[in-house]
């Protein structure tokens, strides 16, 4: 098994943190999606990372699906409830955190093309702001949800240091600061 991923991919970091917390070995193969490498396209015809390649060559794609697969490898895991309201709350928190990452990555691609303002850019910033406000009230819902939140917040701090998400979201700031000191987050810190 190996994870095809970019070293700065926040989606891959989420998976690496989860694997670390579950005690799973998750080798990572540095993969640049923009060059359409054959191994990536074989695992994910969309050409997106992360992609998990199993021992039999089967590809599992998209970080929520890979996260679910990792969690399923450890019966009785306690990161995310297997059913009930806590299960759905954790998945909703993951979707919110991934949505923040989606919007942030759209903004990065736009910036690379010189697009730094306009309705589409403003919409992404508003989406991030709204999602952060909601996630601020979801801290502590599950370890899984908290991991997703902290990955998203740390990515914003890494790529958008001028976005002041901490002032209006103190629970997110405290959670992120605490989790960034844990072994799983230290071991998965992106390169500077």
ABEGO torsion letter per residue (X at the ends): XBBBBBAABAAAAAAAAAAAAAGBBBBBBBBBAAAGBAAAAAABAAGBOBBBBBAAGBBBBEAAAAAAAAAAABBGBAABBABEAAAAAAAAAAAAAAAAAAAAAAAAAAAAAGBABEAAAAAAAAAAAAAAAAAAAABGABAAAAAAAAAAAAAAAAABAABBAAAABAAAAAAAAAAAABAAAAAABBBX
